[in-house]
Amino acid sequence: MRRKSFHKMLCPIARSLERVGEWWSMLIMRDALHGMTRFDEFQTSLGIAPNMLTRRLNALVEAELLERRRYSERPPRYEYLPTARGRDFFPVLVALLNFGNKHFATDGKRVVIAERKTGAAADPVMVDARTGRPIVDPDYALAAGPAANQRLKQKYAAIAEARGEARRSTKH
């Protein structure tokens, strides 16, 4: 069964899922951002079949989340390093970790985000860089952005109207 492709969808969430929505991809990115670089490290950490790991690594390289760099000529061997785009994925993983710890860690948190220097556990929260306020519902909602087409503008205007919110546009 072939999955639906999201690459032509206008939604940035759908487009992101096209690149990283498959669970092995997220776990590979987790390990890469934690410092793993080599095929055997990913395979040992994840217990993933080699052919699946190869496909996922190739897809992450194609999506420019990882960079493939040769470290051995004979035999040819590669390491996989997060690109700037890949490093930008870190907050997504933090959000998933925080969500999992809050809702699914019934026997306690097994992994936390900790400050490197002190080891102190952090309490992750996403904030609006403009105001410093936490981005939480009901104070924030999805809205059409500056590049939105008319269809998206109408969609989000209808949602805002149904929620009783003032119609507004984003300035960013």
MDTraj code that builds the backbone (N, CA, C; nanometers):
import mdtraj as md
import numpy as np

residues = "MET ARG ARG LYS SER PHE HIS LYS MET LEU CYS PRO ILE ALA ARG SER LEU GLU ARG VAL GLY GLU TRP TRP SER MET LEU ILE MET ARG ASP ALA LEU HIS GLY MET THR ARG PHE ASP GLU PHE GLN THR SER LEU GLY ILE ALA PRO ASN MET LEU THR ARG ARG LEU ASN ALA LEU VAL GLU ALA GLU LEU LEU GLU ARG ARG ARG TYR SER GLU ARG PRO PRO ARG TYR GLU TYR LEU PRO THR ALA ARG GLY ARG ASP PHE PHE PRO VAL LEU VAL ALA LEU LEU ASN PHE GLY ASN LYS HIS PHE ALA THR ASP GLY LYS ARG VAL VAL ILE ALA GLU ARG LYS THR GLY ALA ALA ALA ASP PRO VAL MET VAL ASP ALA ARG THR GLY ARG PRO ILE VAL ASP PRO ASP TYR ALA LEU ALA ALA GLY PRO ALA ALA ASN GLN ARG LEU LYS GLN LYS TYR ALA ALA ILE ALA GLU ALA ARG GLY GLU ALA ARG ARG SER THR LYS HIS".split()
xyz = np.array([
    [0.0833, -0.1173, 0.0000],
    [0.0000, 0.0000, 0.0000],
    [0.0882, 0.1242, 0.0000],
    [0.0688, 0.2104, -0.0964],
    [0.1491, 0.3309, -0.1091],
    [0.0813, 0.4453, -0.0336],
    [0.1594, 0.5209, 0.0405],
    [0.1031, 0.6313, 0.1168],
    [0.0867, 0.7538, 0.0280],
    [-0.0014, 0.8405, 0.0683],
    [-0.0268, 0.9647, -0.0047],
    [0.0924, 1.0577, 0.0114],
    [0.1272, 1.1269, -0.0946],
    [0.2341, 1.2257, -0.0887],
    [0.1756, 1.3615, -0.0522],
    [0.2453, 1.4332, 0.0350],
    [0.2022, 1.5655, 0.0788],
    [0.2838, 1.6779, 0.0153],
    [0.3797, 1.6453, -0.0711],
    [0.4735, 1.7474, -0.1169],
    [0.4097, 1.8617, -0.1948],
    [0.2920, 1.8416, -0.2527],
    [0.2255, 1.9494, -0.3268],
    [0.1225, 2.0252, -0.2433],
    [0.0996, 1.9803, -0.1211],
    [0.0030, 2.0489, -0.0358],
    [0.0593, 2.1844, 0.0072],
    [-0.0267, 2.2798, 0.0287],
    [0.0161, 2.4140, 0.0665],
    [0.0509, 2.4265, 0.2147],
    [-0.0021, 2.3395, 0.2968],
    [0.0181, 2.3463, 0.4412],
    [0.1632, 2.3138, 0.4782],
    [0.2300, 2.4010, 0.5550],
    [0.3682, 2.3727, 0.5945],
    [0.3808, 2.2497, 0.6854],
    [0.2760, 2.2174, 0.7587],
    [0.2801, 2.0953, 0.8411],
    [0.2832, 1.9735, 0.7493],
    [0.1979, 1.9712, 0.6488],
    [0.1947, 1.8600, 0.5541],
    [0.3276, 1.8481, 0.4802],
    [0.3822, 1.9602, 0.4365],
    [0.5112, 1.9560, 0.3655],
    [0.6242, 1.9059, 0.4553],
    [0.6192, 1.9417, 0.5814],
    [0.7199, 1.8918, 0.6760],
    [0.7037, 1.7415, 0.6965],
    [0.5790, 1.6976, 0.7111],
    [0.5533, 1.5541, 0.7286],
    [0.6017, 1.4734, 0.6088],
    [0.5970, 1.5313, 0.4910],
    [0.6470, 1.4644, 0.3707],
    [0.7937, 1.4265, 0.3881],
    [0.8689, 1.5088, 0.4591],
    [1.0124, 1.4852, 0.4769],
    [1.0449, 1.4065, 0.6030],
    [0.9719, 1.4271, 0.7105],
    [1.0096, 1.3668, 0.8388],
    [0.8956, 1.2943, 0.9085],
    [0.7820, 1.2784, 0.8435],
    [0.6650, 1.2215, 0.9095],
    [0.6718, 1.0728, 0.9347],
    [0.7575, 1.0028, 0.8654],
    [0.7728, 0.8593, 0.8866],
    [0.8522, 0.8408, 1.0164],
    [0.8048, 0.7520, 1.1055],
    [0.8631, 0.7487, 1.2408],
    [1.0109, 0.7156, 1.2431],
    [1.0594, 0.6311, 1.1508],
    [1.2026, 0.6034, 1.1507],
    [1.2821, 0.7303, 1.1243],
    [1.2299, 0.8173, 1.0372],
    [1.3004, 0.9425, 1.0065],
    [1.3165, 1.0279, 1.1311],
    [1.2113, 1.0379, 1.2107],
    [1.2205, 1.1182, 1.3328],
    [1.3205, 1.0591, 1.4307],
    [1.3227, 0.9272, 1.4411],
    [1.4159, 0.8632, 1.5345],
    [1.5599, 0.8737, 1.4843],
    [1.5801, 0.8667, 1.3533],
    [1.7138, 0.8877, 1.2969],
    [1.7587, 1.0305, 1.3251],
    [1.6681, 1.1276, 1.3048],
    [1.7034, 1.2670, 1.3331],
    [1.7328, 1.2862, 1.4817],
    [1.6555, 1.2210, 1.5676],
    [1.6824, 1.2281, 1.7123],
    [1.8250, 1.1831, 1.7402],
    [1.8627, 1.0678, 1.6849],
    [1.9966, 1.0142, 1.7094],
    [2.1048, 1.1004, 1.6461],
    [2.0786, 1.1524, 1.5245],
    [2.1770, 1.2387, 1.4576],
    [2.1988, 1.3672, 1.5376],
    [2.0922, 1.4234, 1.5891],
    [2.1055, 1.5460, 1.6682],
    [2.1664, 1.5190, 1.8053],
    [2.1679, 1.3924, 1.8443],
    [2.2318, 1.3522, 1.9701],
    [2.3786, 1.3165, 1.9480],
    [2.4252, 1.3206, 1.8220],
    [2.5668, 1.3007, 1.7940],
    [2.6024, 1.1754, 1.7164],
    [2.5066, 1.0893, 1.6890],
    [2.5370, 0.9708, 1.6087],
    [2.5542, 1.0135, 1.4632],
    [2.6497, 0.9513, 1.3949],
    [2.6759, 0.9894, 1.2559],
    [2.6866, 0.8706, 1.1614],
    [2.7134, 0.7537, 1.2143],
    [2.7441, 0.6406, 1.1272],
    [2.6309, 0.5392, 1.1184],
    [2.6253, 0.4752, 1.0017],
    [2.5207, 0.3782, 0.9715],
    [2.5059, 0.2759, 1.0836],
    [2.6183, 0.2169, 1.1256],
    [2.6120, 0.1128, 1.2289],
    [2.5627, 0.1678, 1.3625],
    [2.5903, 0.2944, 1.3924],
    [2.5394, 0.3550, 1.5157],
    [2.3866, 0.3665, 1.5109],
    [2.3352, 0.4136, 1.3972],
    [2.1901, 0.4240, 1.3821],
    [2.1254, 0.2861, 1.3892],
    [2.1860, 0.1894, 1.3216],
    [2.1281, 0.0555, 1.3186],
    [2.1264, -0.0064, 1.4579],
    [2.2339, 0.0077, 1.5323],
    [2.2404, -0.0462, 1.6683],
    [2.1396, 0.0231, 1.7595],
    [2.1326, 0.1554, 1.7501],
    [2.0425, 0.2316, 1.8354],
    [1.8964, 0.1979, 1.8084],
    [1.8613, 0.1833, 1.6811],
    [1.7204, 0.1702, 1.6428],
    [1.6739, 0.0270, 1.6197],
    [1.7667, -0.0638, 1.5932],
    [1.7266, -0.1999, 1.5594],
    [1.6502, -0.2058, 1.4281],
    [1.6828, -0.1187, 1.3368],
    [1.6151, -0.1048, 1.2082],
    [1.6851, -0.1917, 1.1034],
    [1.6080, -0.2465, 1.0110],
    [1.6645, -0.3277, 0.9021],
    [1.7550, -0.2400, 0.8153],
    [1.8664, -0.2939, 0.7685],
    [1.9604, -0.2136, 0.6888],
    [1.8973, -0.1494, 0.5652],
    [1.8115, -0.2233, 0.4951],
    [1.7509, -0.1657, 0.3744],
    [1.6593, -0.0481, 0.4093],
    [1.5868, -0.0578, 0.5199],
    [1.5000, 0.0524, 0.5634],
    [1.5841, 0.1712, 0.6072],
    [1.6920, 0.1448, 0.6810],
    [1.7798, 0.2525, 0.7253],
    [1.8405, 0.3240, 0.6049],
    [1.8836, 0.2500, 0.5060],
    [1.9396, 0.3100, 0.3848],
    [1.8377, 0.4007, 0.3173],
    [1.7139, 0.3540, 0.3033],
    [1.6088, 0.4356, 0.2406],
    [1.5815, 0.5623, 0.3202],
    [1.5723, 0.5503, 0.4501],
    [1.5427, 0.6665, 0.5343],
    [1.6585, 0.7664, 0.5327],
    [1.7828, 0.7178, 0.5414],
    [1.8984, 0.8081, 0.5357],
    [1.9021, 0.8811, 0.4011],
    [1.8784, 0.8076, 0.2920],
    [1.8770, 0.8699, 0.1593],
    [1.7689, 0.9774, 0.1509],
    [1.6525, 0.9498, 0.2062],
    [1.5430, 1.0471, 0.2036],
    [1.5781, 1.1708, 0.2864],
    [1.6434, 1.1516, 0.4004],
    [1.6813, 1.2652, 0.4850],
    [1.7920, 1.3484, 0.4191],
    [1.8801, 1.2827, 0.3459],
    [1.9825, 1.3555, 0.2694],
    [1.9151, 1.4333, 0.1564],
    [1.8233, 1.3691, 0.0859],
    [1.7511, 1.4352, -0.0235],
    [1.6708, 1.5554, 0.0276],
    [1.6148, 1.5449, 0.1473],
    [1.5391, 1.6550, 0.2075],
    [1.6307, 1.7612, 0.2683],
    [1.7618, 1.7396, 0.2595],
    [1.8633, 1.8315, 0.3107],
    [1.8554, 1.8513, 0.4619],
    [1.8141, 1.7446, 0.5313],
    [1.8168, 1.7447, 0.6776],
    [1.9473, 1.6848, 0.7290],
    [2.0037, 1.5938, 0.6496],
    [2.1338, 1.5349, 0.6795],
    [2.2251, 1.5539, 0.5594],
    [2.3532, 1.5622, 0.5869],
    [2.4552, 1.5680, 0.4823],
    [2.5340, 1.4377, 0.4870],
    [2.5530, 1.3736, 0.3713],
    [2.6327, 1.2509, 0.3631],
    [2.7763, 1.2920, 0.3324],
    [2.8684, 1.2464, 0.4181],
    [3.0096, 1.2790, 0.4009],
    [3.0928, 1.1510, 0.4078],
    [3.1768, 1.1299, 0.3082],
    [3.2609, 1.0096, 0.3056],
    [3.3729, 1.0238, 0.4080],
    [3.3909, 0.9172, 0.4872],
    [3.5008, 0.9178, 0.5846],
    [3.5992, 0.8050, 0.5589],
    [3.5689, 0.7144, 0.4648],
    [3.6609, 0.6059, 0.4301],
    [3.6497, 0.5781, 0.2809],
    [3.7653, 0.5697, 0.2148],
    [3.7680, 0.5395, 0.0714],
    [3.7553, 0.3898, 0.0456],
    [3.8296, 0.3088, 0.1230],
    [3.8287, 0.1634, 0.1042],
    [3.8047, 0.0952, 0.2354],
    [3.6922, 0.0372, 0.2563],
    [3.5747, 0.0420, 0.1704],
    [3.5069, 0.1785, 0.1828],
    [3.4277, 0.2164, 0.0829],
    [3.3612, 0.3462, 0.0933],
    [3.2614, 0.3464, 0.2096],
    [3.2796, 0.4407, 0.2994],
    [3.1923, 0.4536, 0.4163],
    [3.1556, 0.6010, 0.4322],
    [3.0329, 0.6224, 0.4814],
    [2.9819, 0.7580, 0.4943],
    [2.9340, 0.7834, 0.6366],
    [2.9395, 0.9095, 0.6734],
    [2.8758, 0.9531, 0.7967],
    [2.7659, 1.0510, 0.7568],
    [2.6714, 1.0679, 0.8465],
    [2.5539, 1.1518, 0.8208],
    [2.5471, 1.2586, 0.9280],
    [2.5594, 1.3827, 0.8842],
    [2.5652, 1.4951, 0.9772],
    [2.4455, 1.5875, 0.9569],
    [2.3871, 1.6355, 1.0653],
    [2.2747, 1.7290, 1.0510],
    [2.3181, 1.8567, 0.9794],
    [2.2383, 1.9016, 0.8863],
    [2.2592, 2.0296, 0.8194],
    [2.1957, 2.1385, 0.9064],
    [2.2041, 2.2628, 0.8630],
    [2.1357, 2.3713, 0.9349],
    [1.9859, 2.3422, 0.9401],
    [1.9300, 2.2936, 0.8297],
    [1.7879, 2.2571, 0.8270],
    [1.7607, 2.1452, 0.9274],
    [1.8492, 2.0485, 0.9332],
    [1.8332, 1.9381, 1.0280],
    [1.8408, 1.9853, 1.1724],
    [1.9318, 2.0778, 1.2000],
    [1.9435, 2.1317, 1.3362],
    [1.8184, 2.2117, 1.3739],
    [1.7549, 2.2720, 1.2751],
    [1.6293, 2.3435, 1.3010],
    [1.5156, 2.2490, 1.3401],
    [1.5352, 2.1193, 1.3201],
    [1.4341, 2.0203, 1.3571],
    [1.4368, 1.9895, 1.5073],
    [1.5429, 2.0284, 1.5763],
    [1.5570, 1.9975, 1.7185],
    [1.4369, 2.0419, 1.8023],
    [1.3860, 2.1647, 1.7859],
    [1.2697, 2.2034, 1.8667],
    [1.1463, 2.1157, 1.8423],
    [1.1329, 2.0607, 1.7230],
    [1.0207, 1.9698, 1.6952],
    [1.0345, 1.8451, 1.7822],
    [1.1559, 1.7911, 1.7891],
    [1.1799, 1.6738, 1.8731],
    [1.1596, 1.7053, 2.0208],
    [1.2016, 1.8241, 2.0620],
    [1.1806, 1.8659, 2.2013],
    [1.0310, 1.8715, 2.2309],
    [0.9536, 1.9265, 2.1372],
    [0.8081, 1.9343, 2.1573],
    [0.7481, 1.7942, 2.1684],
    [0.7921, 1.7011, 2.0839],
    [0.7416, 1.5635, 2.0913],
    [0.7820, 1.4968, 2.2224],
    [0.9053, 1.5199, 2.2647],
    [0.9524, 1.4648, 2.3916],
    [0.8689, 1.5187, 2.5074],
    [0.8479, 1.6477, 2.5083],
    [0.7694, 1.7110, 2.6143],
    [0.6260, 1.6571, 2.6142],
    [0.5673, 1.6450, 2.4966],
    [0.4319, 1.5914, 2.4830],
    [0.4264, 1.4472, 2.5339],
    [0.5232, 1.3662, 2.4931],
    [0.5277, 1.2267, 2.5373],
    [0.5460, 1.2139, 2.6871],
    [0.6336, 1.2969, 2.7446],
    [0.6533, 1.2932, 2.8897],
    [0.5276, 1.3358, 2.9639],
    [0.4561, 1.4324, 2.9101],
    [0.3358, 1.4820, 2.9766],
    [0.2208, 1.3820, 2.9680],
    [0.2058, 1.3147, 2.8538],
    [0.0860, 1.2342, 2.8317],
    [0.1057, 1.0827, 2.8290],
    [0.2273, 1.0358, 2.8072],
    [0.2458, 0.8917, 2.7903],
    [0.3515, 0.8301, 2.8802],
    [0.4154, 0.9071, 2.9649],
    [0.5178, 0.8544, 3.0554],
    [0.4524, 0.8176, 3.1891],
    [0.3672, 0.7167, 3.1845],
    [0.2899, 0.6803, 3.3035],
    [0.3779, 0.6307, 3.4176],
    [0.4960, 0.5787, 3.3854],
    [0.5855, 0.5304, 3.4903],
    [0.7026, 0.6255, 3.5151],
    [0.6934, 0.7471, 3.4641],
    [0.7974, 0.8467, 3.4873],
    [0.8742, 0.8810, 3.3614],
    [0.9371, 0.9959, 3.3634],
    [1.0145, 1.0450, 3.2489],
    [1.1447, 0.9662, 3.2360],
    [1.1648, 0.9047, 3.1214],
    [1.2889, 0.8304, 3.0968],
    [1.3944, 0.9155, 3.0267],
    [1.3485, 1.0175, 2.9545],
    [1.4390, 1.1097, 2.8849],
    [1.3871, 1.2503, 2.9093],
    [1.4771, 1.3415, 2.9390],
    [1.4409, 1.4820, 2.9583],
    [1.5390, 1.5678, 2.8794],
    [1.5063, 1.6934, 2.8638],
    [1.5994, 1.7909, 2.8083],
    [1.6730, 1.8505, 2.9274],
    [1.8064, 1.8498, 2.9200],
    [1.8859, 1.9001, 3.0318],
    [1.9883, 2.0014, 2.9830],
    [2.0166, 2.0955, 3.0667],
    [2.1192, 2.1952, 3.0372],
    [2.2553, 2.1247, 3.0361],
    [2.3325, 2.1446, 2.9314],
    [2.4615, 2.0745, 2.9177],
    [2.5581, 2.1037, 3.0315],
    [2.5699, 2.2296, 3.0711],
    [2.6684, 2.2669, 3.1736],
    [2.6329, 2.2165, 3.3117],
    [2.5057, 2.2258, 3.3505],
    [2.4672, 2.1927, 3.4874],
    [2.3978, 2.0578, 3.5013],
    [2.3439, 2.0065, 3.3910],
    [2.2679, 1.8817, 3.3975],
    [2.1260, 1.9012, 3.4480],
    [2.0888, 2.0247, 3.4775],
    [1.9548, 2.0527, 3.5293],
    [1.8506, 2.0291, 3.4201],
    [1.7427, 1.9594, 3.4570],
    [1.6341, 1.9333, 3.3628],
    [1.5637, 2.0637, 3.3282],
    [1.5325, 2.0788, 3.2005],
    [1.4595, 2.1966, 3.1529],
    [1.3108, 2.1649, 3.1489],
    [1.2310, 2.2691, 3.1489],
    [1.0864, 2.2557, 3.1322],
    [1.0522, 2.3240, 3.0000],
    [1.0569, 2.2487, 2.8880],
    [1.0404, 2.3103, 2.7562],
    [0.9033, 2.3746, 2.7376],
    [0.9053, 2.4915, 2.6753],
    [0.7825, 2.5606, 2.6394],
    [0.8129, 2.6429, 2.5142],
    [0.7201, 2.6456, 2.4208],
    [0.7372, 2.7259, 2.3009],
    [0.6832, 2.8654, 2.3295],
    [0.7627, 2.9670, 2.2944],
    [0.7204, 3.1037, 2.3209],
    [0.7217, 3.1859, 2.1928],
    [0.6440, 3.2927, 2.1941],
    [0.6420, 3.3898, 2.0858],
    [0.7658, 3.4776, 2.1039],
    [0.8567, 3.4754, 2.0076],
    [0.9798, 3.5537, 2.0198],
    [0.9505, 3.7033, 2.0306],
    [0.8408, 3.7465, 1.9724],
    [0.8042, 3.8879, 1.9752],
    [0.7617, 3.9334, 2.1149],
    [0.6821, 3.8503, 2.1837],
    [0.6270, 3.8915, 2.3135],
    [0.6866, 3.8161, 2.4319],
    [0.7471, 3.7008, 2.4054],
    [0.7977, 3.6176, 2.5139],
    [0.6894, 3.5347, 2.5817],
    [0.5656, 3.5454, 2.5346],
    [0.4536, 3.4713, 2.5952],
    [0.4504, 3.3282, 2.5425],
    [0.4152, 3.2318, 2.6271],
    [0.3998, 3.0932, 2.5817],
    [0.2902, 3.0834, 2.4750],
    [0.3158, 3.0037, 2.3736],
    [0.2171, 2.9824, 2.2680],
    [0.1291, 2.8661, 2.3100],
    [0.0130, 2.9016, 2.3646],
    [-0.0823, 2.8006, 2.4121],
    [-0.2222, 2.8367, 2.3639],
    [-0.3015, 2.7320, 2.3427],
    [-0.4423, 2.7509, 2.3101],
    [-0.5121, 2.7884, 2.4397],
    [-0.6010, 2.8789, 2.4476],
    [-0.6749, 2.9434, 2.3396],
    [-0.6167, 3.0783, 2.2973],
    [-0.5000, 3.1161, 2.3481],
    [-0.4444, 3.2476, 2.3156],
    [-0.3900, 3.2569, 2.1730],
    [-0.3562, 3.1449, 2.1134],
    [-0.2977, 3.1432, 1.9791],
    [-0.3733, 3.0433, 1.8924],
    [-0.3754, 3.0693, 1.7622],
    [-0.4417, 2.9796, 1.6673],
    [-0.3696, 2.9873, 1.5333],
    [-0.3910, 2.8877, 1.4493],
    [-0.3380, 2.8920, 1.3135],
    [-0.4086, 3.0025, 1.2372],
    [-0.3352, 3.0715, 1.1498],
    [-0.3916, 3.1790, 1.0684],
    [-0.3219, 3.1784, 0.9332],
    [-0.3858, 3.2330, 0.8341],
    [-0.3246, 3.2439, 0.7012],
    [-0.2049, 3.3378, 0.7090],
    [-0.0962, 3.2957, 0.6478],
    [0.0254, 3.3761, 0.6464],
    [0.0321, 3.4646, 0.5236],
    [0.1386, 3.5422, 0.5127],
    [0.1502, 3.6376, 0.4027],
    [0.1547, 3.5732, 0.2639],
    [0.1982, 3.4502, 0.2532],
    [0.2049, 3.3836, 0.1227],
    [0.0815, 3.2987, 0.0940],
    [-0.0171, 3.3033, 0.1810],
    [-0.1375, 3.2211, 0.1635],
    [-0.2143, 3.2638, 0.0391],
    [-0.2676, 3.1634, -0.0299],
    [-0.3540, 3.1947, -0.1436],
    [-0.4945, 3.2272, -0.0922],
    [-0.5838, 3.2649, -0.1815],
    [-0.7182, 3.3054, -0.1424],
    [-0.7921, 3.1937, -0.0709],
    [-0.7752, 3.0703, -0.1184],
    [-0.8428, 2.9555, -0.0572],
    [-0.8042, 2.9400, 0.0895],
    [-0.6738, 2.9495, 0.1181],
    [-0.6280, 2.9381, 0.2577],
    [-0.6765, 3.0551, 0.3420],
    [-0.6748, 3.1738, 0.2850],
    [-0.7236, 3.2905, 0.3587],
    [-0.8699, 3.2719, 0.3963],
    [-0.9493, 3.2230, 0.3018],
    [-1.0913, 3.1995, 0.3285],
    [-1.1099, 3.0901, 0.4332],
    [-1.0299, 2.9838, 0.4232],
    [-1.0397, 2.8726, 0.5184],
    [-1.0156, 2.9216, 0.6611],
    [-0.9054, 2.9939, 0.6827],
    [-0.8730, 3.0370, 0.8177],
    [-0.9640, 3.1500, 0.8657],
    [-1.0140, 3.2312, 0.7740],
    [-1.1111, 3.3338, 0.8124],
    [-1.2397, 3.2679, 0.8605],
    [-1.2827, 3.1616, 0.7921],
    [-1.4045, 3.0903, 0.8325],
    [-1.3857, 3.0235, 0.9687],
    [-1.2696, 2.9675, 0.9921],
    [-1.2412, 2.9045, 1.1214],
    [-1.2437, 3.0096, 1.2319],
    [-1.1785, 3.1237, 1.2070],
    [-1.1759, 3.2316, 1.3068],
    [-1.3171, 3.2825, 1.3336],
    [-1.3950, 3.2971, 1.2288],
    [-1.5322, 3.3449, 1.2453],
    [-1.6144, 3.2461, 1.3275],
    [-1.5982, 3.1180, 1.3007],
    [-1.6712, 3.0146, 1.3746],
    [-1.6315, 3.0144, 1.5218],
    [-1.5079, 3.0496, 1.5505],
    [-1.4615, 3.0548, 1.6895],
    [-1.4941, 3.1878, 1.7549],
    [-1.5546, 3.2789, 1.6771],
    [-1.5910, 3.4088, 1.7316],
    [-1.4744, 3.5042, 1.7448],
    [-1.3699, 3.4829, 1.6653],
    [-1.2517, 3.5682, 1.6715],
    [-1.2628, 3.6788, 1.5677],
    [-1.1972, 3.7866, 1.5955],
    [-1.1919, 3.8972, 1.4999],
    [-1.1112, 3.8521, 1.3781],
    [-1.1544, 3.8944, 1.2614],
    [-1.0798, 3.8602, 1.1386],
    [-0.9544, 3.9467, 1.1345],
    [-0.8424, 3.8829, 1.1148],
    [-0.7162, 3.9553, 1.1124],
    [-0.6196, 3.8854, 1.0178],
    [-0.5205, 3.9565, 0.9781],
    [-0.4173, 3.8971, 0.8926],
    [-0.2856, 3.9003, 0.9682],
    [-0.1951, 3.8126, 0.9274],
    [-0.0631, 3.8109, 0.9913],
    [0.0276, 3.9073, 0.9186],
    [0.1162, 3.9683, 0.9924],
    [0.2071, 4.0684, 0.9358],
    [0.3440, 4.0108, 0.9038],
    [0.3682, 3.8857, 0.9399],
    [0.5036, 3.8279, 0.9259],
    [0.5156, 3.7489, 0.8001],
])
top = md.Topology()
chain = top.add_chain()
for i, resn in enumerate(residues, 1):
    res = top.add_residue(resn, chain, resSeq=i)
    for name in ("N", "CA", "C"):
        top.add_atom(name, md.element.get_by_symbol(name[0]), res)
traj = md.Trajectory(xyz[None], top)
